[in-house]
Amino acid sequence: MKVFVRILLILGIILLIAGIAFVSYGFYKKLTVDIPNPVATMEVEGYGTVKIELYPDKAPNTVINFIRLANRGFYNGLTFHRTIPDFMIQGGDKNGDGSGYASLSDIQDDVSEDKEYNIPGEFIANGYNENNLKHEKGVISMARTDYSSVSTALTTQGYNSASSQFFIMTEDNTSLDGVYAAFGKVIEGMDVVEEIANTEVYYRDSELEEGEEAPKDEEGNKIASDTPKEKPVIKSITVETYGVDYGIPETLDVFDYYSWLMEQYSYSY
């Protein structure tokens, strides 16, 4: 009887050790498996396919925001509204002219109060030191507003004004390093990006003669420089996350520039 109990005890210890080893191996495997970075596939009508590797270790919230918008179809049918050879191409604006923001309902369901939003700027000038990506050829980065040109008091508001618009570099530009949130890089289809950058535009500032006015649209509004005559259309953007759920991004309220401006006028009296 004592021998039988001893055998059971030994078997129990063996099973316990085996169980601990199995669990430990599971944790080890989870910690050591190299999960690939997410990869965005962008189809541009009439131009081709661009693949972009995203870097969540450098700009996590920016990547989460882009993935969320892309995989919920936000970018499908939008355009590149600004194209500059030897610099960059810019798109992802629902208004098609650089004035638009994404809304909370674009990134989540059952929104109690739908409104446009911004995301915090993940770059060094904004106090975020984990992002050291340089704005080299092929790098994708978030477009934002530069309110500091109006008042240096609005620098932070400008740093935190990105939403859905992005740009892809066609040449290196160190002046953008640390002041815009770069978050990925083209790994396939750079020739497509270059072709988009060289699409025909209405005019470029450098082409205007001294005193010559910029062209206007049918409603009499000035056309922004570097605006393509036929804006390249983003057929779709989808992101392969390799099974990782990146969740929903942290958001901020959009800065109300008009109200701020009116306050400045009221203070002058």
VENNOR-V645723 format. One record per residue. RES is the residue in three letters. SS is DSSP state (a for helix, b for strand, c for the rest). NEAR is the number of other C-alpha atoms within 12 Angstrom. Layout:
# VENNOR-V645723
res: <RES RES>
ss: <SS SS>
near: <NEAR NEAR>
This chain:
# VENNOR-V645723
res: <MET LYS VAL PHE VAL ARG ILE LEU LEU ILE LEU GLY ILE ILE LEU LEU ILE ALA GLY ILE ALA PHE VAL SER TYR GLY PHE TYR LYS LYS LEU THR VAL ASP ILE PRO ASN PRO VAL ALA THR MET GLU VAL GLU GLY TYR GLY THR VAL LYS ILE GLU LEU TYR PRO ASP LYS ALA PRO ASN THR VAL ILE ASN PHE ILE ARG LEU ALA ASN ARG GLY PHE TYR ASN GLY LEU THR PHE HIS ARG THR ILE PRO ASP PHE MET ILE GLN GLY GLY ASP LYS ASN GLY ASP GLY SER GLY TYR ALA SER LEU SER ASP ILE GLN ASP ASP VAL SER GLU ASP LYS GLU TYR ASN ILE PRO GLY GLU PHE ILE ALA ASN GLY TYR ASN GLU ASN ASN LEU LYS HIS GLU LYS GLY VAL ILE SER MET ALA ARG THR ASP TYR SER SER VAL SER THR ALA LEU THR THR GLN GLY TYR ASN SER ALA SER SER GLN PHE PHE ILE MET THR GLU ASP ASN THR SER LEU ASP GLY VAL TYR ALA ALA PHE GLY LYS VAL ILE GLU GLY MET ASP VAL VAL GLU GLU ILE ALA ASN THR GLU VAL TYR TYR ARG ASP SER GLU LEU GLU GLU GLY GLU GLU ALA PRO LYS ASP GLU GLU GLY ASN LYS ILE ALA SER ASP THR PRO LYS GLU LYS PRO VAL ILE LYS SER ILE THR VAL GLU THR TYR GLY VAL ASP TYR GLY ILE PRO GLU THR LEU ASP VAL PHE ASP TYR TYR SER TRP LEU MET GLU GLN TYR SER TYR SER TYR>
ss: <c a a a a a a a a a a a a a a a a a a a a a a a a a a a a a a a c c c c c c b b b b b b c c c b b b b b b b c c c c c a a a a a a a a a a a a c c c c c c c b b b b b b c c c b b b b c c c c c c c c c c c b a a a c c c c c c c c c b b b b c c c c a a a c c c c c c c c c c c c b b b b c c c c a a a c c a a a a a a a a c c b c c c b b b b c c c c a a a c c c c c b b b b b b b c a a a a a a a a c c c b c c c a a a c c c c c c c c b c c c c c b c c c c c b c c c c b b b b b b b b c c c c c c c c c c c b b c c c a a a a a a a a a a a c c>
near: <7 8 9 10 11 12 13 14 14 14 14 14 14 14 14 14 14 14 14 14 15 14 14 14 15 14 13 13 14 12 11 10 11 10 16 16 28 34 32 36 31 38 30 29 23 16 25 24 28 34 32 34 32 36 33 32 23 28 34 32 36 44 47 35 41 51 41 37 38 36 31 23 25 33 39 27 25 33 38 43 40 42 39 34 26 21 30 37 42 39 46 45 35 30 19 28 26 33 23 27 37 38 29 32 22 30 34 24 14 10 13 9 13 16 20 27 29 36 40 35 43 37 35 24 23 23 17 22 18 23 32 26 34 29 34 28 30 38 39 45 49 45 39 40 31 23 23 17 12 16 16 13 15 21 22 24 30 32 36 36 40 45 50 44 42 41 43 46 38 33 26 21 24 19 13 29 26 29 35 41 49 48 48 41 36 34 25 22 26 29 20 28 44 28 25 45 35 28 27 22 27 26 26 23 20 12 16 14 11 9 8 11 17 23 23 15 13 8 8 9 11 16 25 25 26 34 36 31 24 21 33 37 31 35 26 29 34 29 34 26 27 14 12 16 16 26 21 25 29 26 28 25 24 28 28 19 21 12 12 18 17 13 13 15 11 10 9 8 7>
